[in-house]
């Protein structure tokens, strides 16, 4: 577990990400992070868009199912 604090900057609340947190996320300053709310009310910070990952997984299924057709079209 990594502990961090929330502080006020202007009208916003800011959570500081340590170098260790950035390394775990494989992120750097300026990157976009995504926060997803879990069913239990928790928040998960992701370095990659979860909707994009779902779309890519669905596309892979379609490509696997239609491999011969896609090769004929190529």
mmCIF file of the N, C-alpha and C atoms, coordinates in Angstrom:
data_MODEL
# 
_entry.id   MODEL 
# 
loop_
_atom_site.group_PDB 
_atom_site.id 
_atom_site.type_symbol 
_atom_site.label_atom_id 
_atom_site.label_alt_id 
_atom_site.label_comp_id 
_atom_site.label_asym_id 
_atom_site.label_entity_id 
_atom_site.label_seq_id 
_atom_site.pdbx_PDB_ins_code 
_atom_site.Cartn_x 
_atom_site.Cartn_y 
_atom_site.Cartn_z 
_atom_site.occupancy 
_atom_site.B_iso_or_equiv 
_atom_site.pdbx_formal_charge 
_atom_site.auth_seq_id 
_atom_site.auth_comp_id 
_atom_site.auth_asym_id 
_atom_site.auth_atom_id 
_atom_site.pdbx_PDB_model_num 
ATOM 1   N N  . UNK A 1 1  ? 0.841   -1.164  0.000   1.00 0.00 ? 1  UNK A N  1 
ATOM 2   C CA . UNK A 1 1  ? 0.000   0.000   0.000   1.00 0.00 ? 1  UNK A CA 1 
ATOM 3   C C  . UNK A 1 1  ? 0.897   1.241   0.000   1.00 0.00 ? 1  UNK A C  1 
ATOM 4   N N  . UNK A 1 2  ? 0.500   2.219   -0.816  1.00 0.00 ? 2  UNK A N  1 
ATOM 5   C CA . UNK A 1 2  ? 1.234   3.473   -0.890  1.00 0.00 ? 2  UNK A CA 1 
ATOM 6   C C  . UNK A 1 2  ? 0.317   4.573   -0.365  1.00 0.00 ? 2  UNK A C  1 
ATOM 7   N N  . UNK A 1 3  ? 0.823   5.390   0.526   1.00 0.00 ? 3  UNK A N  1 
ATOM 8   C CA . UNK A 1 3  ? 0.016   6.453   1.118   1.00 0.00 ? 3  UNK A CA 1 
ATOM 9   C C  . UNK A 1 3  ? 0.345   7.784   0.453   1.00 0.00 ? 3  UNK A C  1 
ATOM 10  N N  . UNK A 1 4  ? -0.685  8.580   0.205   1.00 0.00 ? 4  UNK A N  1 
ATOM 11  C CA . UNK A 1 4  ? -0.504  9.922   -0.329  1.00 0.00 ? 4  UNK A CA 1 
ATOM 12  C C  . UNK A 1 4  ? -1.540  10.837  0.301   1.00 0.00 ? 4  UNK A C  1 
ATOM 13  N N  . UNK A 1 5  ? -1.374  12.129  0.142   1.00 0.00 ? 5  UNK A N  1 
ATOM 14  C CA . UNK A 1 5  ? -2.294  13.090  0.748   1.00 0.00 ? 5  UNK A CA 1 
ATOM 15  C C  . UNK A 1 5  ? -2.997  13.892  -0.338  1.00 0.00 ? 5  UNK A C  1 
ATOM 16  N N  . UNK A 1 6  ? -4.146  14.417  0.035   1.00 0.00 ? 6  UNK A N  1 
ATOM 17  C CA . UNK A 1 6  ? -4.893  15.310  -0.834  1.00 0.00 ? 6  UNK A CA 1 
ATOM 18  C C  . UNK A 1 6  ? -4.674  16.722  -0.312  1.00 0.00 ? 6  UNK A C  1 
ATOM 19  N N  . UNK A 1 7  ? -4.359  17.644  -1.221  1.00 0.00 ? 7  UNK A N  1 
ATOM 20  C CA . UNK A 1 7  ? -4.155  19.028  -0.802  1.00 0.00 ? 7  UNK A CA 1 
ATOM 21  C C  . UNK A 1 7  ? -4.935  19.947  -1.726  1.00 0.00 ? 7  UNK A C  1 
ATOM 22  N N  . UNK A 1 8  ? -5.164  21.151  -1.289  1.00 0.00 ? 8  UNK A N  1 
ATOM 23  C CA . UNK A 1 8  ? -5.940  22.123  -2.045  1.00 0.00 ? 8  UNK A CA 1 
ATOM 24  C C  . UNK A 1 8  ? -5.000  22.974  -2.898  1.00 0.00 ? 8  UNK A C  1 
ATOM 25  N N  . UNK A 1 9  ? -5.343  23.110  -4.174  1.00 0.00 ? 9  UNK A N  1 
ATOM 26  C CA . UNK A 1 9  ? -4.628  23.997  -5.084  1.00 0.00 ? 9  UNK A CA 1 
ATOM 27  C C  . UNK A 1 9  ? -5.688  24.801  -5.824  1.00 0.00 ? 9  UNK A C  1 
ATOM 28  N N  . UNK A 1 10 ? -5.809  26.069  -5.511  1.00 0.00 ? 10 UNK A N  1 
ATOM 29  C CA . UNK A 1 10 ? -6.873  26.888  -6.090  1.00 0.00 ? 10 UNK A CA 1 
ATOM 30  C C  . UNK A 1 10 ? -8.218  26.354  -5.628  1.00 0.00 ? 10 UNK A C  1 
ATOM 31  N N  . UNK A 1 11 ? -9.094  26.070  -6.589  1.00 0.00 ? 11 UNK A N  1 
ATOM 32  C CA . UNK A 1 11 ? -10.415 25.524  -6.270  1.00 0.00 ? 11 UNK A CA 1 
ATOM 33  C C  . UNK A 1 11 ? -10.454 24.007  -6.405  1.00 0.00 ? 11 UNK A C  1 
ATOM 34  N N  . UNK A 1 12 ? -9.313  23.377  -6.592  1.00 0.00 ? 12 UNK A N  1 
ATOM 35  C CA . UNK A 1 12 ? -9.258  21.936  -6.822  1.00 0.00 ? 12 UNK A CA 1 
ATOM 36  C C  . UNK A 1 12 ? -8.590  21.214  -5.658  1.00 0.00 ? 12 UNK A C  1 
ATOM 37  N N  . UNK A 1 13 ? -8.884  19.939  -5.544  1.00 0.00 ? 13 UNK A N  1 
ATOM 38  C CA . UNK A 1 13 ? -8.172  19.050  -4.624  1.00 0.00 ? 13 UNK A CA 1 
ATOM 39  C C  . UNK A 1 13 ? -7.210  18.227  -5.472  1.00 0.00 ? 13 UNK A C  1 
ATOM 40  N N  . UNK A 1 14 ? -5.971  18.109  -5.023  1.00 0.00 ? 14 UNK A N  1 
ATOM 41  C CA . UNK A 1 14 ? -4.915  17.465  -5.803  1.00 0.00 ? 14 UNK A CA 1 
ATOM 42  C C  . UNK A 1 14 ? -4.315  16.316  -5.019  1.00 0.00 ? 14 UNK A C  1 
ATOM 43  N N  . UNK A 1 15 ? -4.144  15.177  -5.663  1.00 0.00 ? 15 UNK A N  1 
ATOM 44  C CA . UNK A 1 15 ? -3.455  14.038  -5.070  1.00 0.00 ? 15 UNK A CA 1 
ATOM 45  C C  . UNK A 1 15 ? -2.101  13.920  -5.760  1.00 0.00 ? 15 UNK A C  1 
ATOM 46  N N  . UNK A 1 16 ? -1.046  13.909  -5.011  1.00 0.00 ? 16 UNK A N  1 
ATOM 47  C CA . UNK A 1 16 ? 0.296   13.801  -5.562  1.00 0.00 ? 16 UNK A CA 1 
ATOM 48  C C  . UNK A 1 16 ? 0.634   12.343  -5.827  1.00 0.00 ? 16 UNK A C  1 
ATOM 49  N N  . UNK A 1 17 ? 1.137   12.073  -7.028  1.00 0.00 ? 17 UNK A N  1 
ATOM 50  C CA . UNK A 1 17 ? 1.594   10.728  -7.367  1.00 0.00 ? 17 UNK A CA 1 
ATOM 51  C C  . UNK A 1 17 ? 3.110   10.693  -7.220  1.00 0.00 ? 17 UNK A C  1 
ATOM 52  N N  . UNK A 1 18 ? 3.592   9.784   -6.405  1.00 0.00 ? 18 UNK A N  1 
ATOM 53  C CA . UNK A 1 18 ? 5.033   9.657   -6.176  1.00 0.00 ? 18 UNK A CA 1 
ATOM 54  C C  . UNK A 1 18 ? 5.690   9.001   -7.398  1.00 0.00 ? 18 UNK A C  1 
ATOM 55  N N  . UNK A 1 19 ? 6.997   9.049   -7.431  1.00 0.00 ? 19 UNK A N  1 
ATOM 56  C CA . UNK A 1 19 ? 7.741   8.401   -8.507  1.00 0.00 ? 19 UNK A CA 1 
ATOM 57  C C  . UNK A 1 19 ? 7.443   6.898   -8.537  1.00 0.00 ? 19 UNK A C  1 
ATOM 58  N N  . UNK A 1 20 ? 7.271   6.311   -7.361  1.00 0.00 ? 20 UNK A N  1 
ATOM 59  C CA . UNK A 1 20 ? 6.944   4.884   -7.275  1.00 0.00 ? 20 UNK A CA 1 
ATOM 60  C C  . UNK A 1 20 ? 5.583   4.599   -7.911  1.00 0.00 ? 20 UNK A C  1 
ATOM 61  N N  . UNK A 1 21 ? 4.595   5.451   -7.630  1.00 0.00 ? 21 UNK A N  1 
ATOM 62  C CA . UNK A 1 21 ? 3.265   5.273   -8.215  1.00 0.00 ? 21 UNK A CA 1 
ATOM 63  C C  . UNK A 1 21 ? 3.318   5.392   -9.735  1.00 0.00 ? 21 UNK A C  1 
ATOM 64  N N  . UNK A 1 22 ? 4.057   6.379   -10.228 1.00 0.00 ? 22 UNK A N  1 
ATOM 65  C CA . UNK A 1 22 ? 4.181   6.561   -11.674 1.00 0.00 ? 22 UNK A CA 1 
ATOM 66  C C  . UNK A 1 22 ? 4.857   5.362   -12.316 1.00 0.00 ? 22 UNK A C  1 
ATOM 67  N N  . UNK A 1 23 ? 5.851   4.804   -11.647 1.00 0.00 ? 23 UNK A N  1 
ATOM 68  C CA . UNK A 1 23 ? 6.536   3.625   -12.182 1.00 0.00 ? 23 UNK A CA 1 
ATOM 69  C C  . UNK A 1 23 ? 5.585   2.434   -12.253 1.00 0.00 ? 23 UNK A C  1 
ATOM 70  N N  . UNK A 1 24 ? 4.768   2.246   -11.224 1.00 0.00 ? 24 UNK A N  1 
ATOM 71  C CA . UNK A 1 24 ? 3.802   1.144   -11.214 1.00 0.00 ? 24 UNK A CA 1 
ATOM 72  C C  . UNK A 1 24 ? 2.800   1.312   -12.350 1.00 0.00 ? 24 UNK A C  1 
ATOM 73  N N  . UNK A 1 25 ? 2.357   2.541   -12.590 1.00 0.00 ? 25 UNK A N  1 
ATOM 74  C CA . UNK A 1 25 ? 1.397   2.815   -13.661 1.00 0.00 ? 25 UNK A CA 1 
ATOM 75  C C  . UNK A 1 25 ? 2.052   2.857   -15.041 1.00 0.00 ? 25 UNK A C  1 
ATOM 76  N N  . UNK A 1 26 ? 3.371   2.877   -15.090 1.00 0.00 ? 26 UNK A N  1 
ATOM 77  C CA . UNK A 1 26 ? 4.132   3.067   -16.324 1.00 0.00 ? 26 UNK A CA 1 
ATOM 78  C C  . UNK A 1 26 ? 3.684   4.373   -16.984 1.00 0.00 ? 26 UNK A C  1 
ATOM 79  N N  . UNK A 1 27 ? 3.624   5.431   -16.175 1.00 0.00 ? 27 UNK A N  1 
ATOM 80  C CA . UNK A 1 27 ? 3.172   6.744   -16.633 1.00 0.00 ? 27 UNK A CA 1 
ATOM 81  C C  . UNK A 1 27 ? 4.235   7.782   -16.307 1.00 0.00 ? 27 UNK A C  1 
ATOM 82  N N  . UNK A 1 28 ? 4.116   8.930   -16.977 1.00 0.00 ? 28 UNK A N  1 
ATOM 83  C CA . UNK A 1 28 ? 5.043   10.022  -16.721 1.00 0.00 ? 28 UNK A CA 1 
ATOM 84  C C  . UNK A 1 28 ? 4.262   11.333  -16.699 1.00 0.00 ? 28 UNK A C  1 
ATOM 85  N N  . UNK A 1 29 ? 4.904   12.391  -16.300 1.00 0.00 ? 29 UNK A N  1 
ATOM 86  C CA . UNK A 1 29 ? 4.257   13.697  -16.229 1.00 0.00 ? 29 UNK A CA 1 
ATOM 87  C C  . UNK A 1 29 ? 3.680   14.067  -17.598 1.00 0.00 ? 29 UNK A C  1 
ATOM 88  N N  . UNK A 1 30 ? 2.441   14.517  -17.608 1.00 0.00 ? 30 UNK A N  1 
ATOM 89  C CA . UNK A 1 30 ? 1.775   14.895  -18.848 1.00 0.00 ? 30 UNK A CA 1 
ATOM 90  C C  . UNK A 1 30 ? 0.885   13.811  -19.423 1.00 0.00 ? 30 UNK A C  1 
ATOM 91  N N  . UNK A 1 31 ? 1.039   12.561  -18.968 1.00 0.00 ? 31 UNK A N  1 
ATOM 92  C CA . UNK A 1 31 ? 0.185   11.470  -19.437 1.00 0.00 ? 31 UNK A CA 1 
ATOM 93  C C  . UNK A 1 31 ? -1.230  11.642  -18.899 1.00 0.00 ? 31 UNK A C  1 
ATOM 94  N N  . UNK A 1 32 ? -2.188  11.074  -19.607 1.00 0.00 ? 32 UNK A N  1 
ATOM 95  C CA . UNK A 1 32 ? -3.574  11.070  -19.155 1.00 0.00 ? 32 UNK A CA 1 
ATOM 96  C C  . UNK A 1 32 ? -3.825  9.796   -18.379 1.00 0.00 ? 32 UNK A C  1 
ATOM 97  N N  . UNK A 1 33 ? -4.446  9.930   -17.208 1.00 0.00 ? 33 UNK A N  1 
ATOM 98  C CA . UNK A 1 33 ? -4.823  8.774   -16.402 1.00 0.00 ? 33 UNK A CA 1 
ATOM 99  C C  . UNK A 1 33 ? -6.344  8.673   -16.373 1.00 0.00 ? 33 UNK A C  1 
ATOM 100 N N  . UNK A 1 34 ? -6.845  7.473   -16.185 1.00 0.00 ? 34 UNK A N  1 
ATOM 101 C CA . UNK A 1 34 ? -8.276  7.216   -16.157 1.00 0.00 ? 34 UNK A CA 1 
ATOM 102 C C  . UNK A 1 34 ? -8.638  6.658   -14.792 1.00 0.00 ? 34 UNK A C  1 
ATOM 103 N N  . UNK A 1 35 ? -9.710  7.167   -14.213 1.00 0.00 ? 35 UNK A N  1 
ATOM 104 C CA . UNK A 1 35 ? -10.178 6.708   -12.909 1.00 0.00 ? 35 UNK A CA 1 
ATOM 105 C C  . UNK A 1 35 ? -11.513 6.012   -13.114 1.00 0.00 ? 35 UNK A C  1 
ATOM 106 N N  . UNK A 1 36 ? -11.592 4.758   -12.676 1.00 0.00 ? 36 UNK A N  1 
ATOM 107 C CA . UNK A 1 36 ? -12.783 3.935   -12.843 1.00 0.00 ? 36 UNK A CA 1 
ATOM 108 C C  . UNK A 1 36 ? -13.337 3.607   -11.467 1.00 0.00 ? 36 UNK A C  1 
ATOM 109 N N  . UNK A 1 37 ? -14.642 3.752   -11.319 1.00 0.00 ? 37 UNK A N  1 
ATOM 110 C CA . UNK A 1 37 ? -15.279 3.433   -10.040 1.00 0.00 ? 37 UNK A CA 1 
ATOM 111 C C  . UNK A 1 37 ? -15.682 1.967   -10.031 1.00 0.00 ? 37 UNK A C  1 
ATOM 112 N N  . UNK A 1 38 ? -15.296 1.247   -8.985  1.00 0.00 ? 38 UNK A N  1 
ATOM 113 C CA . UNK A 1 38 ? -15.638 -0.162  -8.841  1.00 0.00 ? 38 UNK A CA 1 
ATOM 114 C C  . UNK A 1 38 ? -17.035 -0.342  -8.273  1.00 0.00 ? 38 UNK A C  1 
ATOM 115 N N  . UNK A 1 39 ? -17.556 -1.555  -8.368  1.00 0.00 ? 39 UNK A N  1 
ATOM 116 C CA . UNK A 1 39 ? -18.880 -1.873  -7.842  1.00 0.00 ? 39 UNK A CA 1 
ATOM 117 C C  . UNK A 1 39 ? -18.957 -1.661  -6.326  1.00 0.00 ? 39 UNK A C  1 
ATOM 118 N N  . UNK A 1 40 ? -17.822 -1.784  -5.659  1.00 0.00 ? 40 UNK A N  1 
ATOM 119 C CA . UNK A 1 40 ? -17.791 -1.628  -4.207  1.00 0.00 ? 40 UNK A CA 1 
ATOM 120 C C  . UNK A 1 40 ? -17.528 -0.183  -3.769  1.00 0.00 ? 40 UNK A C  1 
ATOM 121 N N  . UNK A 1 41 ? -17.546 0.747   -4.740  1.00 0.00 ? 41 UNK A N  1 
ATOM 122 C CA . UNK A 1 41 ? -17.326 2.158   -4.430  1.00 0.00 ? 41 UNK A CA 1 
ATOM 123 C C  . UNK A 1 41 ? -15.868 2.573   -4.468  1.00 0.00 ? 41 UNK A C  1 
ATOM 124 N N  . UNK A 1 42 ? -14.967 1.640   -4.708  1.00 0.00 ? 42 UNK A N  1 
ATOM 125 C CA . UNK A 1 42 ? -13.549 1.964   -4.763  1.00 0.00 ? 42 UNK A CA 1 
ATOM 126 C C  . UNK A 1 42 ? -13.226 2.664   -6.090  1.00 0.00 ? 42 UNK A C  1 
ATOM 127 N N  . UNK A 1 43 ? -12.068 3.304   -6.140  1.00 0.00 ? 43 UNK A N  1 
ATOM 128 C CA . UNK A 1 43 ? -11.593 3.945   -7.353  1.00 0.00 ? 43 UNK A CA 1 
ATOM 129 C C  . UNK A 1 43 ? -10.314 3.252   -7.804  1.00 0.00 ? 43 UNK A C  1 
ATOM 130 N N  . UNK A 1 44 ? -10.197 3.043   -9.096  1.00 0.00 ? 44 UNK A N  1 
ATOM 131 C CA . UNK A 1 44 ? -9.011  2.418   -9.668  1.00 0.00 ? 44 UNK A CA 1 
ATOM 132 C C  . UNK A 1 44 ? -8.393  3.396   -10.660 1.00 0.00 ? 44 UNK A C  1 
ATOM 133 N N  . UNK A 1 45 ? -7.099  3.653   -10.548 1.00 0.00 ? 45 UNK A N  1 
ATOM 134 C CA . UNK A 1 45 ? -6.390  4.552   -11.449 1.00 0.00 ? 45 UNK A CA 1 
ATOM 135 C C  . UNK A 1 45 ? -5.705  3.706   -12.516 1.00 0.00 ? 45 UNK A C  1 
ATOM 136 N N  . UNK A 1 46 ? -6.007  4.009   -13.782 1.00 0.00 ? 46 UNK A N  1 
ATOM 137 C CA . UNK A 1 46 ? -5.460  3.250   -14.901 1.00 0.00 ? 46 UNK A CA 1 
ATOM 138 C C  . UNK A 1 46 ? -4.679  4.171   -15.837 1.00 0.00 ? 46 UNK A C  1 
ATOM 139 N N  . UNK A 1 47 ? -3.618  3.669   -16.411 1.00 0.00 ? 47 UNK A N  1 
ATOM 140 C CA . UNK A 1 47 ? -2.826  4.453   -17.349 1.00 0.00 ? 47 UNK A CA 1 
ATOM 141 C C  . UNK A 1 47 ? -3.355  4.328   -18.771 1.00 0.00 ? 47 UNK A C  1 
ATOM 142 N N  . UNK A 1 48 ? -4.274  3.383   -19.004 1.00 0.00 ? 48 UNK A N  1 
ATOM 143 C CA . UNK A 1 48 ? -4.811  3.168   -20.348 1.00 0.00 ? 48 UNK A CA 1 
ATOM 144 C C  . UNK A 1 48 ? -6.328  3.196   -20.292 1.00 0.00 ? 48 UNK A C  1 
ATOM 145 N N  . UNK A 1 49 ? -6.950  3.695   -21.347 1.00 0.00 ? 49 UNK A N  1 
ATOM 146 C CA . UNK A 1 49 ? -8.401  3.822   -21.429 1.00 0.00 ? 49 UNK A CA 1 
ATOM 147 C C  . UNK A 1 49 ? -9.045  2.438   -21.411 1.00 0.00 ? 49 UNK A C  1 
ATOM 148 N N  . UNK A 1 50 ? -9.837  2.103   -20.388 1.00 0.00 ? 50 UNK A N  1 
ATOM 149 C CA . UNK A 1 50 ? -10.438 0.771   -20.305 1.00 0.00 ? 50 UNK A CA 1 
ATOM 150 C C  . UNK A 1 50 ? -11.449 0.504   -21.429 1.00 0.00 ? 50 UNK A C  1 
ATOM 151 N N  . UNK A 1 51 ? -12.114 1.533   -21.940 1.00 0.00 ? 51 UNK A N  1 
ATOM 152 C CA . UNK A 1 51 ? -13.072 1.316   -23.033 1.00 0.00 ? 51 UNK A CA 1 
ATOM 153 C C  . UNK A 1 51 ? -12.343 0.938   -24.304 1.00 0.00 ? 51 UNK A C  1 
ATOM 154 N N  . UNK A 1 52 ? -11.146 1.489   -24.521 1.00 0.00 ? 52 UNK A N  1 
ATOM 155 C CA . UNK A 1 52 ? -10.353 1.124   -25.689 1.00 0.00 ? 52 UNK A CA 1 
ATOM 156 C C  . UNK A 1 52 ? -9.903  -0.332  -25.591 1.00 0.00 ? 52 UNK A C  1 
ATOM 157 N N  . UNK A 1 53 ? -9.495  -0.758  -24.418 1.00 0.00 ? 53 UNK A N  1 
ATOM 158 C CA . UNK A 1 53 ? -9.075  -2.152  -24.225 1.00 0.00 ? 53 UNK A CA 1 
ATOM 159 C C  . UNK A 1 53 ? -10.231 -3.105  -24.506 1.00 0.00 ? 53 UNK A C  1 
ATOM 160 N N  . UNK A 1 54 ? -11.444 -2.755  -24.061 1.00 0.00 ? 54 UNK A N  1 
ATOM 161 C CA . UNK A 1 54 ? -12.619 -3.590  -24.328 1.00 0.00 ? 54 UNK A CA 1 
ATOM 162 C C  . UNK A 1 54 ? -12.915 -3.656  -25.817 1.00 0.00 ? 54 UNK A C  1 
ATOM 163 N N  . UNK A 1 55 ? -12.807 -2.518  -26.508 1.00 0.00 ? 55 UNK A N  1 
ATOM 164 C CA . UNK A 1 55 ? -13.066 -2.479  -27.949 1.00 0.00 ? 55 UNK A CA 1 
ATOM 165 C C  . UNK A 1 55 ? -12.036 -3.303  -28.710 1.00 0.00 ? 55 UNK A C  1 
ATOM 166 N N  . UNK A 1 56 ? -10.776 -3.233  -28.322 1.00 0.00 ? 56 UNK A N  1 
ATOM 167 C CA . UNK A 1 56 ? -9.739  -4.022  -28.982 1.00 0.00 ? 56 UNK A CA 1 
ATOM 168 C C  . UNK A 1 56 ? -9.945  -5.517  -28.751 1.00 0.00 ? 56 UNK A C  1 
ATOM 169 N N  . UNK A 1 57 ? -10.375 -5.897  -27.568 1.00 0.00 ? 57 UNK A N  1 
ATOM 170 C CA . UNK A 1 57 ? -10.655 -7.304  -27.281 1.00 0.00 ? 57 UNK A CA 1 
ATOM 171 C C  . UNK A 1 57 ? -11.814 -7.802  -28.130 1.00 0.00 ? 57 UNK A C  1 
ATOM 172 N N  . UNK A 1 58 ? -12.862 -6.988  -28.286 1.00 0.00 ? 58 UNK A N  1 
ATOM 173 C CA . UNK A 1 58 ? -14.007 -7.371  -29.120 1.00 0.00 ? 58 UNK A CA 1 
ATOM 174 C C  . UNK A 1 58 ? -13.587 -7.488  -30.577 1.00 0.00 ? 58 UNK A C  1 
ATOM 175 N N  . UNK A 1 59 ? -12.754 -6.576  -31.055 1.00 0.00 ? 59 UNK A N  1 
ATOM 176 C CA . UNK A 1 59 ? -12.273 -6.636  -32.437 1.00 0.00 ? 59 UNK A CA 1 
ATOM 177 C C  . UNK A 1 59 ? -11.446 -7.889  -32.669 1.00 0.00 ? 59 UNK A C  1 
ATOM 178 N N  . UNK A 1 60 ? -10.659 -8.275  -31.702 1.00 0.00 ? 60 UNK A N  1 
ATOM 179 C CA . UNK A 1 60 ? -9.844  -9.484  -31.833 1.00 0.00 ? 60 UNK A CA 1 
ATOM 180 C C  . UNK A 1 60 ? -10.721 -10.723 -31.964 1.00 0.00 ? 60 UNK A C  1 
ATOM 181 N N  . UNK A 1 61 ? -11.800 -10.782 -31.214 1.00 0.00 ? 61 UNK A N  1 
ATOM 182 C CA . UNK A 1 61 ? -12.734 -11.911 -31.306 1.00 0.00 ? 61 UNK A CA 1 
ATOM 183 C C  . UNK A 1 61 ? -13.339 -11.974 -32.703 1.00 0.00 ? 61 UNK A C  1 
ATOM 184 N N  . UNK A 1 62 ? -13.780 -10.832 -33.220 1.00 0.00 ? 62 UNK A N  1 
ATOM 185 C CA . UNK A 1 62 ? -14.372 -10.786 -34.560 1.00 0.00 ? 62 UNK A CA 1 
ATOM 186 C C  . UNK A 1 62 ? -13.353 -11.203 -35.615 1.00 0.00 ? 62 UNK A C  1 
ATOM 187 N N  . UNK A 1 63 ? -12.124 -10.728 -35.489 1.00 0.00 ? 63 UNK A N  1 
ATOM 188 C CA . UNK A 1 63 ? -11.087 -11.090 -36.460 1.00 0.00 ? 63 UNK A CA 1 
ATOM 189 C C  . UNK A 1 63 ? -10.775 -12.578 -36.400 1.00 0.00 ? 63 UNK A C  1 
ATOM 190 N N  . UNK A 1 64 ? -10.750 -13.152 -35.208 1.00 0.00 ? 64 UNK A N  1 
ATOM 191 C CA . UNK A 1 64 ? -10.499 -14.586 -35.080 1.00 0.00 ? 64 UNK A CA 1 
ATOM 192 C C  . UNK A 1 64 ? -11.625 -15.402 -35.711 1.00 0.00 ? 64 UNK A C  1 
ATOM 193 N N  . UNK A 1 65 ? -12.865 -14.951 -35.515 1.00 0.00 ? 65 UNK A N  1 
ATOM 194 C CA . UNK A 1 65 ? -14.016 -15.673 -36.064 1.00 0.00 ? 65 UNK A CA 1 
ATOM 195 C C  . UNK A 1 65 ? -14.085 -15.578 -37.590 1.00 0.00 ? 65 UNK A C  1 
ATOM 196 N N  . UNK A 1 66 ? -13.560 -14.506 -38.150 1.00 0.00 ? 66 UNK A N  1 
ATOM 197 C CA . UNK A 1 66 ? -13.669 -14.267 -39.599 1.00 0.00 ? 66 UNK A CA 1 
ATOM 198 C C  . UNK A 1 66 ? -12.306 -14.224 -40.279 1.00 0.00 ? 66 UNK A C  1 
ATOM 199 N N  . UNK A 1 67 ? -11.374 -14.997 -39.764 1.00 0.00 ? 67 UNK A N  1 
ATOM 200 C CA . UNK A 1 67 ? -10.004 -14.973 -40.295 1.00 0.00 ? 67 UNK A CA 1 
ATOM 201 C C  . UNK A 1 67 ? -9.932  -15.253 -41.789 1.00 0.00 ? 67 UNK A C  1 
ATOM 202 N N  . UNK A 1 68 ? -10.632 -16.270 -42.272 1.00 0.00 ? 68 UNK A N  1 
ATOM 203 C CA . UNK A 1 68 ? -10.576 -16.636 -43.693 1.00 0.00 ? 68 UNK A CA 1 
ATOM 204 C C  . UNK A 1 68 ? -11.156 -15.529 -44.573 1.00 0.00 ? 68 UNK A C  1 
ATOM 205 N N  . UNK A 1 69 ? -12.265 -14.958 -44.162 1.00 0.00 ? 69 UNK A N  1 
ATOM 206 C CA . UNK A 1 69 ? -12.891 -13.871 -44.925 1.00 0.00 ? 69 UNK A CA 1 
ATOM 207 C C  . UNK A 1 69 ? -11.969 -12.669 -44.983 1.00 0.00 ? 69 UNK A C  1 
ATOM 208 N N  . UNK A 1 70 ? -11.364 -12.301 -43.866 1.00 0.00 ? 70 UNK A N  1 
ATOM 209 C CA . UNK A 1 70 ? -10.468 -11.157 -43.838 1.00 0.00 ? 70 UNK A CA 1 
ATOM 210 C C  . UNK A 1 70 ? -9.228  -11.389 -44.687 1.00 0.00 ? 70 UNK A C  1 
ATOM 211 N N  . UNK A 1 71 ? -8.729  -12.620 -44.721 1.00 0.00 ? 71 UNK A N  1 
ATOM 212 C CA . UNK A 1 71 ? -7.558  -12.914 -45.567 1.00 0.00 ? 71 UNK A CA 1 
ATOM 213 C C  . UNK A 1 71 ? -7.942  -12.812 -47.042 1.00 0.00 ? 71 UNK A C  1 
ATOM 214 N N  . UNK A 1 72 ? -9.150  -13.240 -47.412 1.00 0.00 ? 72 UNK A N  1 
ATOM 215 C CA . UNK A 1 72 ? -9.606  -13.149 -48.798 1.00 0.00 ? 72 UNK A CA 1 
ATOM 216 C C  . UNK A 1 72 ? -9.756  -11.682 -49.227 1.00 0.00 ? 72 UNK A C  1 
ATOM 217 N N  . UNK A 1 73 ? -10.173 -10.824 -48.313 1.00 0.00 ? 73 UNK A N  1 
ATOM 218 C CA . UNK A 1 73 ? -10.345 -9.409  -48.623 1.00 0.00 ? 73 UNK A CA 1 
ATOM 219 C C  . UNK A 1 73 ? -9.017  -8.667  -48.705 1.00 0.00 ? 73 UNK A C  1 
ATOM 220 N N  . UNK A 1 74 ? -7.990  -9.180  -48.066 1.00 0.00 ? 74 UNK A N  1 
ATOM 221 C CA . UNK A 1 74 ? -6.688  -8.476  -47.992 1.00 0.00 ? 74 UNK A CA 1 
ATOM 222 C C  . UNK A 1 74 ? -5.959  -8.484  -49.279 1.00 0.00 ? 74 UNK A C  1 
# 
